[in-house]
């Protein structure tokens, strides 16, 4: 049995198990299995690995994309560049290598969504592992950005800094926080939504529900909106390629 899985604190919202289970079925791989592993703290990871010695790879979701790095033996260049891990590759001898496919998934999803006019600027809501992946993607696409968070001591802006004028000057707004994720669908980032126009593009990394309150408020203002489902699929396919690279080489 080739076993894969997802680690995170709360996984009831996740589509990863369904995605990979369907993939295994379509590829005719009955000896493949994908499980959800909820960890109260990342300190539980060693015990999980010991209990499942057949693990081939893991996906990592909030809030462990950064803290998981302490438990890895090596980092791929993608993880080093982003400073966060969303894919763990289980190597021979029990060694663990961390990768980041989030930034690739987001970059390709954004390319299909945002026209990216010269000089375009973005606001990235959040400062966690997902936001770090977004920042690397924006850098590769040449889109200037500000990070936005609730913490006045963090690098970037706070939500209180988001005046209508500043929002108007940033046509791309990316929600890289978990706000609005099922079951807390009544939450959204505290933006001045009345400042949005038809010239804005709102990309939410959340994919459950398919339309978050952040997206709904954007649509009401005439903005273009997109959820994180395509990004999920793109990063999952990149993870699948990583986990099977050794087999292809063999």
Phi and psi in degrees as a GROMACS rama.xvg file:
@    title "Ramachandran Plot"
@    xaxis  label "Phi"
@    yaxis  label "Psi"
@TYPE xy
-94.0667  113.188  UNK-2
-106.796  137.104  UNK-3
-128.996  170.07  UNK-4
-172.382  176.541  UNK-5
-123.718  132.802  UNK-6
-112.901  142.155  UNK-7
-176.95  179.193  UNK-8
-85.3438  -46.0545  UNK-9
-130.988  120.732  UNK-10
-119.966  11.6783  UNK-11
-63.9831  -22.3936  UNK-12
-85.7401  -11.3642  UNK-13
-75.6338  143.953  UNK-14
-105.371  -2.62823  UNK-15
-60.6174  -42.4015  UNK-16
-62.5946  -44.4667  UNK-17
-62.9422  -42.0913  UNK-18
-59.5906  -51.1743  UNK-19
-74.739  -33.5048  UNK-20
-61.9342  -42.3955  UNK-21
-65.2895  -37.6981  UNK-22
-64.3149  -45.3262  UNK-23
-59.9141  -40.7607  UNK-24
-64.7834  -45.5351  UNK-25
-67.3965  -28.3132  UNK-26
-90.0201  -1.90072  UNK-27
66.7119  50.5851  UNK-28
-119.607  73.6177  UNK-29
-68.1104  -15.2449  UNK-30
-92.2657  13.8404  UNK-31
-109.979  142.165  UNK-32
-142.884  140.814  UNK-33
-126.353  125.155  UNK-34
-123.053  159.743  UNK-35
-102.664  129.652  UNK-36
-123.417  99.8465  UNK-37
-82.1665  125.275  UNK-38
-115.633  126.131  UNK-39
-64.1924  -36.0137  UNK-40
-142.239  158.945  UNK-41
-67.453  -16.8953  UNK-42
-61.5768  -16.9369  UNK-43
-81.5995  -5.44645  UNK-44
-61.1942  -46.8548  UNK-45
-56.6253  -40.8177  UNK-46
-65.8661  -37.89  UNK-47
-62.1691  -45.5137  UNK-48
-64.0321  -38.825  UNK-49
-66.3269  -34.2471  UNK-50
-78.4606  -16.7376  UNK-51
-130.863  71.4038  UNK-52
-66.7261  -12.5761  UNK-53
-89.3352  5.92006  UNK-54
-63.0706  132.645  UNK-55
-96.5096  -35.4999  UNK-56
-168.005  160.671  UNK-57
-133.114  145.095  UNK-58
-94.3636  153.696  UNK-59
-127.735  129.764  UNK-60
-124.814  -178.585  UNK-61
-58.7567  142.803  UNK-62
-104.89  30.4954  UNK-63
-108.034  10.7155  UNK-64
-66.9205  -23.6256  UNK-65
-100.315  -45.152  UNK-66
-67.0354  -24.3654  UNK-67
-64.4047  -22.6979  UNK-68
-61.6899  -25.9383  UNK-69
-66.9924  -18.6873  UNK-70
-103.97  6.15394  UNK-71
-101.729  150.827  UNK-72
-86.4154  -27.5057  UNK-73
-155.994  160.325  UNK-74
-122.26  135.301  UNK-75
-71.1742  160.126  UNK-76
-55.0144  -34.478  UNK-77
-62.4769  -41.7802  UNK-78
-70.9707  -37.4994  UNK-79
-63.6099  -42.4736  UNK-80
-67.5225  -42.3297  UNK-81
-77.8763  -37.0581  UNK-82
84.0633  23.9338  UNK-83
-157.954  157.672  UNK-84
-127.127  131.493  UNK-85
-122.798  -0.856642  UNK-86
-136.948  129.368  UNK-87
-114.677  129.903  UNK-88
-105.244  122.862  UNK-89
-88.8328  113.951  UNK-90
-96.2052  164.315  UNK-91
-57.0367  145.611  UNK-92
81.7415  7.98149  UNK-93
83.463  6.66607  UNK-94
-76.2099  152.277  UNK-95
-124.634  131.799  UNK-96
-119.344  130.943  UNK-97
-96.9388  141.921  UNK-98
-130.787  164.741  UNK-99
-128.245  113.127  UNK-100
-106.828  -4.75953  UNK-101
-59.3656  -43.8483  UNK-102
-68.5811  -33.6143  UNK-103
-67.8712  -45.1904  UNK-104
-61.4599  -43.7155  UNK-105
-68.1216  -42.6082  UNK-106
-57.6472  -46.61  UNK-107
-71.2438  -35.8584  UNK-108
-65.3396  -41.4124  UNK-109
-66.129  -38.1541  UNK-110
-58.2944  -33.7724  UNK-111
-83.426  -8.17463  UNK-112
-113.91  -45.2734  UNK-113
-104.203  125.269  UNK-114
-64.2858  -23.2159  UNK-115
62.3573  55.2401  UNK-116
-62.6614  150.097  UNK-117
-54.2596  132.996  UNK-118
82.6583  6.82378  UNK-119
-62.5158  145.178  UNK-120
-126.328  153.435  UNK-121
-131.707  153.488  UNK-122
-110.571  127.033  UNK-123
-108.552  113.325  UNK-124
-87.2031  115.501  UNK-125
116.639  159.328  UNK-126
-135.796  12.0471  UNK-127
-84.3488  -161.393  UNK-128
-61.0032  -38.9313  UNK-129
-65.6559  -41.4936  UNK-130
-63.1808  -36.8249  UNK-131
-62.8671  -39.0901  UNK-132
-66.0081  -40.1907  UNK-133
-60.8941  -43.3862  UNK-134
-60.1207  -44.3238  UNK-135
-62.7951  -41.2442  UNK-136
-62.6939  -43.5905  UNK-137
-63.2029  -38.4682  UNK-138
-62.3432  -42.3375  UNK-139
-65.5595  -30.6025  UNK-140
-90.0398  -2.15183  UNK-141
72.5411  30.6149  UNK-142
-104.98  116.921  UNK-143
-68.6442  154.099  UNK-144
-154.826  161.322  UNK-145
-122.212  140.44  UNK-146
-85.3191  142.941  UNK-147
-128.307  132.115  UNK-148
-149.548  175.948  UNK-149
-80.9638  -15.936  UNK-150
-86.837  113.752  UNK-151
-67.6001  -14.4709  UNK-152
-92.731  -7.01588  UNK-153
-79.0552  161.202  UNK-154
-72.245  125.409  UNK-155
118.741  -149.862  UNK-156
-104.779  161.785  UNK-157
-104.79  166.864  UNK-158
-62.6712  -28.1953  UNK-159
-66.5741  -20.6969  UNK-160
-80.1218  -11.0304  UNK-161
-81.9742  80.7934  UNK-162
-74.9971  160.393  UNK-163
-55.5479  -35.6056  UNK-164
-66.684  -41.5422  UNK-165
-67.869  -41.8547  UNK-166
-62.258  -40.0082  UNK-167
-62.7289  -30.2378  UNK-168
-83.7807  -2.86267  UNK-169
-125.397  91.5195  UNK-170
-69.1585  -19.4103  UNK-171
-109.273  123.477  UNK-172
-126.843  125.655  UNK-173
-117.854  123.466  UNK-174
-89.6238  103.897  UNK-175
-106.077  21.8471  UNK-176
-102.921  165.69  UNK-177
-83.199  4.10588  UNK-178
-59.0203  127.982  UNK-179
98.3849  -6.86212  UNK-180
-69.1369  141.174  UNK-181
-54.2706  136.153  UNK-182
-93.9987  2.3752  UNK-183
-92.3174  62.1103  UNK-184
-77.8008  -5.48694  UNK-185
-89.965  7.07616  UNK-186
-102.597  151.643  UNK-187
-159.247  158.031  UNK-188
-60.5157  142.56  UNK-189
-80.0507  75.2856  UNK-190
-96.8082  159.584  UNK-191
-80.454  78.8509  UNK-192
-60.2368  -23.7935  UNK-193
-66.736  -15.9195  UNK-194
-85.1111  -7.66949  UNK-195
-74.2239  151.403  UNK-196
-138.057  -177.193  UNK-197
-68.8689  -8.34087  UNK-198
-89.2221  -1.1783  UNK-199
-94.6044  150.944  UNK-200
-126.251  120.179  UNK-201
-110.694  117.583  UNK-202
-112.273  117.463  UNK-203
-103.023  126.428  UNK-204
-73.1519  -17.3664  UNK-205
-69.4781  139.294  UNK-206
-123.931  -4.90002  UNK-207
-133.116  104.325  UNK-208
-78.6029  168.238  UNK-209
-66.6592  -29.1032  UNK-210
-125.835  109.409  UNK-211
-81.1597  169.33  UNK-212
-63.2616  -36.4045  UNK-213
-56.0342  -47.2426  UNK-214
-68.2367  -41.499  UNK-215
-60.6364  -44.2082  UNK-216
-66.3752  -35.0789  UNK-217
-65.6803  -44.0238  UNK-218
-61.4902  -40.0313  UNK-219
-59.4595  -30.9514  UNK-220
-88.3775  -0.587065  UNK-221
94.314  3.17358  UNK-222
-74.7232  156.701  UNK-223
-80.7663  140.684  UNK-224
-133.961  154.65  UNK-225
-152.714  140.334  UNK-226
-95.7997  -175.975  UNK-227
-92.7344  11.6637  UNK-228
-66.1055  -44.1837  UNK-229
-62.3309  -41.2793  UNK-230
-59.0058  -42.6684  UNK-231
-56.3573  -48.1818  UNK-232
-64.817  -42.8439  UNK-233
-66.2042  -42.2405  UNK-234
-70.4672  -31.6386  UNK-235
-66.8436  -40.4621  UNK-236
-66.1832  -36.8386  UNK-237
-66.1746  -37.3949  UNK-238
-64.8209  -42.5815  UNK-239
-59.0846  -41.4118  UNK-240
-63.4762  -39.4077  UNK-241
-63.7513  -48.0299  UNK-242
-65.0823  -23.6402  UNK-243
-107.652  5.24903  UNK-244
-60.2782  -42.0891  UNK-245
-64.0816  -37.7279  UNK-246
-65.9286  -40.3145  UNK-247
-65.9324  -37.6916  UNK-248
-69.0255  -33.2159  UNK-249
